[in-house]
């Protein structure tokens, strides 16, 4: 309240001590004093009151607060020699200057506290990777939320000093809670900390973002995902994310991204948190929440790094061209189509758009050549003098240079006003044009007759232009074909990856039937567990991933789906045999299960016999061995389709 309002409400400001302390507080209640940590505190002298003890001052402050003429707030200060900040309770009133108010003074005090905490954070040592991983490991093994002292490389708790017991006058909870919340919010806004859900504040500096994010990502992959993979539909979600990640990585010149690690973390959090009794925190939450808190920052860092890398490529090429050299080979740059494709698009765009460079193309039978030179007449003098020694197979470089010069002729008029340059340039062009002149013109040149030179040059230029037009069409067509081929290869790779991912989904269903339920499933029973996979895709994946099908004979039931023939075939067969024993001894199974069991056993027996008949060679390729085994399996499958059923029970 203002002094007048407070008196009107019965405040006792006529007491000399009360009034003097109030006036002292009021005189210091300015934004500047708040910014400079000069608001009234318990240690501020009150010169007009003699022998005012701290205890008496506290009583006065309590009375003034009760009369609502002053308010108690706090600020935080930091001494570089300490490990934590110091709490300083302070007091303010409605300021004398009507241009100021208590809110702006409070805000300045909070900003001063934030600046002090920034100094504290900046003086912290950078967390090492092993320290970060140690915190993640501790959290993973802990059944409860670790305290900040248990995970010190990850979480800081410098706001614990803001405690009611440290105030001269007991503050209201709202004062503490609001002040702490405002400081947290401003530190987060300045990018100094991240609020890690359920844990607290993580200090973060620009150079720490990637190490923290990647450490948490690696821990997620190595420890968290294997622990929770089998819960709910997490395995399927992770495989779908993996497929999209591989699709993304199949593109060319793409920056690293944080999105797939973040999506895995989100999938784990959603799956585990949905379990009854789990709530918001589970073992390993710290790595998950770290990833989710830093994903946007990490993504921006990855983009920045990618831009820096592409800019470096551009600058390296540019610096080579801008360097003054008398060697003509260092003054011009050629890229063929394949070399151009190896340069990131952003770097190429910078090169082409650089106003200090001249860019052009020249068509050859083998493809397009991209040409760059420095935009400097001195460069063309060096090129003309140096290219005169080129052999016939490289004379196209002269024509490419000539095209750049003629397309920018208005910029280089001084060259065409220089008799020495004109003579050298004309001599160089004659060496090249002679291959494009009619035979009779070449004969005249041999005998030293030059009067026809202008018309001969004109004929040569037209011939060159015609060739360039034809070559351009062919090269553009080849470039389109090359792009289509590369895109087809990319799509085929994506398709193969998708088949593998969907094959893993089928394997998961098959494992669930066999290993968890000890149930021999038919092809259609497995298919019914994947309603989102259309029948054609399902059949294609079964074939492409080498799943084994036991098709029914005339007296048998359904088609049985078995594991694919691959490097894990032996391991899976051993597990399958144990499952068959469980099925055999389970009296709850019907006759259909027993019929399927017998068919599988005889199928495995036949395949074992075929492997025994296959001679083993030392040092043979294991993939070749599985290929041969697959051939033998296919023979058995063909026999099943043509003979009477080999299981006649």
N, C-alpha and C positions, 0 to 999 in steps of 0.2 A: 504494500500500500504506500501511497505518498504520505508525507509527514502529516499533512492536513487531514487526510482521510483517517489515518491511524488515530490522531487526537480526537477526532469526532467520534470514533468508535470506543474511546476510553483508554487509549494507550497513555502510559505514564512517561511522557518525554520531558516533563518539567524537572524531574530529578537530574541534577547536574551531571552525575556520572553516566546515567543512561543517555542523556542528550549529547554529551561530549563524544562518547563511543559511537553513537549513531552518526553524528556529523563527520567523524573521522572516516567511518565506513563509506558514507555518502561521497565524501570528497575524493575517495580512491576509486569509486565505481564508474570507471570509464573503459571504453574499448581498448585504448592505448595501454592502460595499466594492466588490463587482462592479458593483452598480447605480450606484455613484458614481465608477466608474473609479479605484479605489484598490487594486486588486490589485498584487502585487509586479511590478516591471518592472526592466530593466537599470539604470535611473536611480534606483531606490529606495535610499535610504541604509541601510547596516547599521552603526549607531553603535558596536557592541561590537567591530567588527573595524577596526583601524587600517590605513591605507594599502592598502585593498583596491582594486586597479585593476580596470578594466572587463574586461581580458583574464583576470585571475585569477578574477573573478566568473563569467565565461562558463565557465571550466574547472570551477568548483564546480557551477554549474547543470548542466553536462553530466554530471558524476559523479552528482549527485542524480537526474537523469532516468534515468541508467543503472541506478541502484539502485531506480528506480520509486517514489520517495517524493514526487516532485513531477511535475507535468505542464506542458508548455508549450502555451498556447492563444494567442489573439490577440483584440484588440478594434479597432474602427475609431472614430476621432474626427474631428470636422469643425470647422474654423475658418471662419466666414463669409467671411473674406478669401481663402480658397483655392478653387480650382476642383475639387479632388478630396479625398477623405478621407485621413487619415494612419493607417498601420498601426502598432499598438502591441503587440508581443509581451508576454505576461504569464504569470505562473506561479502555480500553486495546488497545494495539498496536501489530504489528507484533513483536514477542519476539526476544531478542538478540540471544538467544540460538537456533541454527538451528534445534535442536532435538525437539523443541516444535513448536506449531502453535496455531493460534487464535481459531480454532475450539475446540481443547482439553481444552483450557483455559475456553472458554465459557461453555463447557460441565461440567467442574468441578464446575463452579459457579452455574449452574443449579442444580447439585447434592447437593451442599451445601444448596441451597434453599429448596430442597426436604427434606433434613435431618431436617431443621428447622421446616418445616410443619409437619413432622412426630412427632416431640416433642410436637407440639401444639395439634395434634390429640390424642396423647397418654395421654395428660393431661385432655382431655375432660371426663366428667362423662359419664358412660354408660347410654344410653337411656332406660327408663323404658317402659314397654309394654303399659301402659296407655298413655304415651307421644307419642309413635309411632302411636297408634290408633287415638289419637287426630289429628295428622297430616293427616292421611288417611281420617278421617272424614271431615276435613277442605277442603281437595282437592276434595272430593266427592260432597260437597255442593257448590264448587266454579265453576263459569262459565268460569273463566280464570285460567291461570297457576299461582299458588301461588308463592309469592316471598320467598326466603330462610328464611327471618325473620318470615314469617307466618307459616312455617313448620320446625322449628329449630331442632327438634329431628331427622329429616330425611336428610335435605340438608344443607350443609355448603357453604359459599361463602367467603373464606379467600383470594381469588385472586382479589377481587374488589379493593384492595389497589394498584394494578398495574394499575395506571391511568396516562395518559399523563401529567396532571396538576401537578403531584408530581415529575417531572423530571426537573432538572435545564435547560437543553436544550430540546426543544420539540422533542420527538422521533418520528420516523416513525411508522405508524400502524403495519408494518410488525415486528418490534422489539418487540412490546408488544404482538401481537398475537402469534408469534413464541415462545416466552419465556413462555407464559401462557400454550400454547399447549404442550410444552416439559415437563413442570412441571406436568401437568395433566397426561400425558402419563406415566411418571416415577412413580408417586404416584399409578396409576392404576396397573402398572407392579409389584410394590411391594405389591400389595394387600391391600393398605391402604384406597383406595376409590373405589367406583363404579360410573361410569357415568350413571346417570338415565336420559334417553332420555326426552328432553323437560324441565327438572327440574334442573339439575346440579349435583354436586358431593355429593355422600352419603358416610360419613365416616364409615368404617367397620373394626371391630376387630374380631378375630376368634370366641370369645364367643358371638358376636352379630349376627352372621350369621343366626343361627336357630331361635332366637327370632324374628328377623326382618322378615324372610321368613314366619314363621308360623303366625305371626300377620297379614301380608299382605294376606296370604292364607285364614285365617278365615274371614277377611274383604271381600275378594272376594266372598266367599261362602254366607255370610250373607247379604251383601249390593249390590255388583256389579252384580252378576249373577241374582238375582231376578229382578233387574232393567232392564237388557238388554235381559233376556231369550227369550222374545217373538220376538225379531228381527231376521229377516232372518231365517236361518236354525240352529240357535244357540242351541235351545233346543235339536234338534236331535243330534248335535255334542256332546253336554254335556252328553247326555244319552249314546252315544257310548263310550265316555271316561270313564264314570262310569262303564259300563259293563267290559271294559278292566281292570279297577282298581280292581273290584271285582274278576276278573279272576286271577289277579296277587296276590291278598291277599289270595286266596284260596290255594296257595302253602304253603309248610311248610318251616319254618326257613328262611324267607325272610327279608332282611333289609328294613327299611322304605325308601321310595323313594320320591323325589321331582317331578318326571316326570309328574304325573297326575295333580297336582296343576298347574305346568307350562303349560301343554297342555290346561287346562281350561282357563288360563290367555291368552294364545295365541289365542284361539278360540274367546274369548270375544273381544280382540284387533282387530282381523281380521274382525269380523262381524261389530263392531261399526265403525271402521275406514273406512269401505267401503261405509258407508252412505254418501250421498251428503252433502258437507259442513262441515263434521266432521274433516277432516284433520288428523293430527297425535295425537292430544290430545283431550280427552273427560273427562267428570266428572268421577272420579275414576281411571284415568290413573296411578296415583302414585302407587296404590297397584299393578296394572298390571305390570308396568315397574319394580317395586321393585322385584316382583316374577321372572320376566324374567332375571333380572340382577344377582340375587342370586341363581338361580336354580342349576347351576353347582356346586357352592360352597356348597350349602345345601346338594346336593346329596353326595358329597365327605364326608361331615360331618356325614351324616346318615350311610354311609359305614364304616367310622372310628368307630362310636359308636357301630355298629353291631359287628365289629371285636373285639372291646374291651370287649363287653358282652360275646362273645364266648370264648375269651381268659380267661376271668374271670372264666367261667364254667370249662374250662380245668385246670386252675391253682388251683381252689378249690379242684377238685378231686386229682390232682397231690400232692398238699401239704398234703392232708390226708394220702396218701400212703408214702410220703417221711418222714413223722414225725416218729421218733423212738418211738416205743411202745412195751410193753411186752404183750399186749392183741392181740392175733392172729386175732381177728375179725377186728381190725383196720389195719392189715397188708396185707389184701387181699380184693379185690373189685370184686363183682359179679354184672352183669347187665343181666336181661332177655331181650327178644326181645322187649317187650313194653317199658321197661326202656331205652333201647338203642335208640328207635325211638323218645324219648323225649329229646335227646341230640343233639344239632346242629351239622351238619356234620363236620364243621371246628373244633369244640372242640373235636369231636370223632377222627378225623384225627390226631390232635396233640397228643392225648392220645396214639393212636396205634403206632405212629412214634417216640414217646419219647424214646430215647436210654437208659434212666435210669429206664425204666419200662419194664416188660415182659408181653406180651399180648398173650392170647390163648383163645380157645373156648372149651366148653364141651356140648355135646348133651344130652338132657333129653327128655323123652316122651312128655313133655308139651312145649318144645321149646329149643332153643339154649341159653346157658349161656356164657357170655363174661367175661373173667377173667383177672385181672391185679394184679401184685405184684411188689414191688421194686426190682430192679436188685441188690440184696445184699444177700450173703450167710446167714447172721444173720437172715434174714426174714424167711428162710426155717427152721432154728432151732426153731424159735418161732412157726411157723405153725405146725411142726411135734409134738412138745410138747403139743400145745394147742388143736389140732384136735383129740387127743386120746379120748376125752370125748364126741365126737359127737355121736348122736343117729343114728340108722340105716337109717332113712329117709333123713339124711343129709350127708351120707358117700360119696355121689358123689363128694362133695367138696374136699375130700381127693384125689380122682382120678384126679380131675381137677388140683389140686396142683402138684400131681405126674407127670402129663403130662408136665406141665411147667418146672419142674425140670429136667426131662429126656431129653426134647428137648434142654435144655441149659446146659447139663451135663459137657461139656468141660469147661465152665466158672466156675463151682463149684466143681472142682476136690477135693478141700480141704475137702468138706463135706464127700466125699466117702473115704477119708483117715482117717476119724475120727471115731474110734471104737464106741464111745458113740452115735454119730449120727446114724451110721449104725444100731446099736441095736434098737434104738428108732424108726427109720424109718421102719425097718423090722417088728417090733411089730405092728406098725400102719397099714402097708399094709396087714398083716395077718388078722387084724380085718375086713378089707374091702374085701380082696380076698376070704375069706371063703364063702361068698355068691355066688361066681362064680366057686367054686370047685365042682368036682363030689361028690356025697354023701359019697362014701367010703373013700375019702380023708378026709372029715370032721370027719368021725368016727375015723380014725386013729389019727387025731389031738386031739380028745377028750381024747383018752387013752394015749396021750403023745408021740406018735411015729412021728418023724419029718424027717426021712431020705429021704422022697419022696418030700420034700418041694420045691425043684427047679422045678421039673416037674409039681407040683400042681400050682405053681405060673405061669408057662408057659401056662398051660391050662386056667387059669383065665384070663391072659393077652389076649390070643386069643379070648376068649369069649367076653371080654370087647371091643376089637377092632371090632369084628363083630357087636356087638350091636351099637357101635358108628357109624359104616358105615351105618347101616340100619336107625338109628335115624337121621343121617345127611341128608340122601336123603328125608326122610319124612319132616323134619323141613325146608329144603330148598324149598320143594314144598309148604308147608304152608306159608312160607315167601313170595313166589311169589304170592300165592293166596291173601294174605293179602294186598300186594302192589297193585294188580289188583283191589281188592275191594275198597281200599282207592282212587285209581285213578278213578274208576267208580263213587264213591260218589262225587268226586270233579267235574267230568264232568257233573253229574246230577245237581249238584248245579249250575254250570256255565250255563247249559241249562235252568234251571229255571230262573236264573237271566236274561238270554238273552230273554226268553219269556216275562218276566216282562218289560224289556226295549222295546221290539218290541210291546208289548201291549200298552205301553205308547205312542209309535209313532202312533198306530191306534187310541188311545184316542184323541191325538192331532188333527188328521185329522177329527175325528168325531166332536170334539168341534168346529173346524173351519167351518164345514158345518152347524152345528146346531146353535151355539152361535154367530158366526160372520156373517153368511150369511142367517140365518133363513131358511135353506134348509134341507129337510129330504132326506138323501142320501141312496141309495141302497147299498147292500153289494159290488157289482161290482164297483160302483162309488168310494167307499172308497178304494177298492183294487187298482184301477187305479192310485190313488195318491201316491202309494208306489211301483213304478216299480222295485225298487232294491230288494224287498222282493218277493221271489219265491212263487207261489201259494200254494204249500204244506206247507211251513212255515207259510204263512198267515192263512191257515185253522187250522193248529195246534195251533197257538197262540190264535185264536178266541175261540177255544174249551178249551184250558188250562187256559185261563184268564176269562172264564165264561161270555164272551160277549153273549148278547141275540140276537137271530135271529128270525125275524117274516117271516116265509116262506110263499110263496103265496098259496092261495087256487085255485080252478079251475077257478074262475072268477077274480082273482087278478093279480097284476103285479109282480114286482121284490121282491126279498128277502130284507127285511129292517134290517140294523144293528143297535142295540141299546147297551147301556152301560152295562158293566158286573155287575152281582149281587155280591156286596161286601159291605164293610163298608160305602162306599160313595153312595150307591144306592139311599137312600132316598133323599139326597141332590141333586143328579143329576136328579132324577125324578121331584123334585120341579122346577128345572131350565128347564127341558124338557117341563113341562106343560106350562110355560111362553112362551117358544119358539113356542109351538103349537098354542098359542093364536096369536102370531105375524104372523105365517103362515096363519092362518084362516082369518085375516083381511088384508092380502096382496093380493090385486086383481091381481097382476102381475103373480101369480103362476098359473100353468096349472092344469087341472083336475087330473093329476097323483099325484101332491103334495097333493091335497085334499083327494084322495083315500088313500095315505099313512098316512095322518093325522088321518083319521077315524080309520084305522087299529090300529095305536098306541094307540089312546084313548081307544078303546075297550079292547085292550090287557092290558093296565094299569088298567082299571076298573075291569077286571077279576082277575088280580093279587091282587088288593086291597081287593076284596071280599074274596079271598083265605086267605089273611092275617088276616082279621076280624074273619074268622072261626077258626083260629089257637089260642088256649088258651094260654095266657101269664102266665109265672111262675116267681115269684120273684127271683132275683139273677141268672137268667138263663144266660148261656154263649152267648154273642152276636155273636160269630162265629158260634155257633150251630144254632142260630136263622136264620142267613143268609144261612146256609146249608139247613135248612128246607124250607126256602123261595125258594131257588134254586130248591129243589125237586118239590115244587108246580109249579114253573115256567116251569119246564121240563114237568110236567103233562099237562099243558096248551099247550105247544109246540107239544106234542104227539097228543093231541086232534085235533090241527090244521091240522096235517098231515093225520088224519083218517076221520074226520067229513067233512061235507059241510062247506064252509067258514062261520065263525060266523059274518062277516060283509057282509050283503047281499044287501047293498045299490047299 
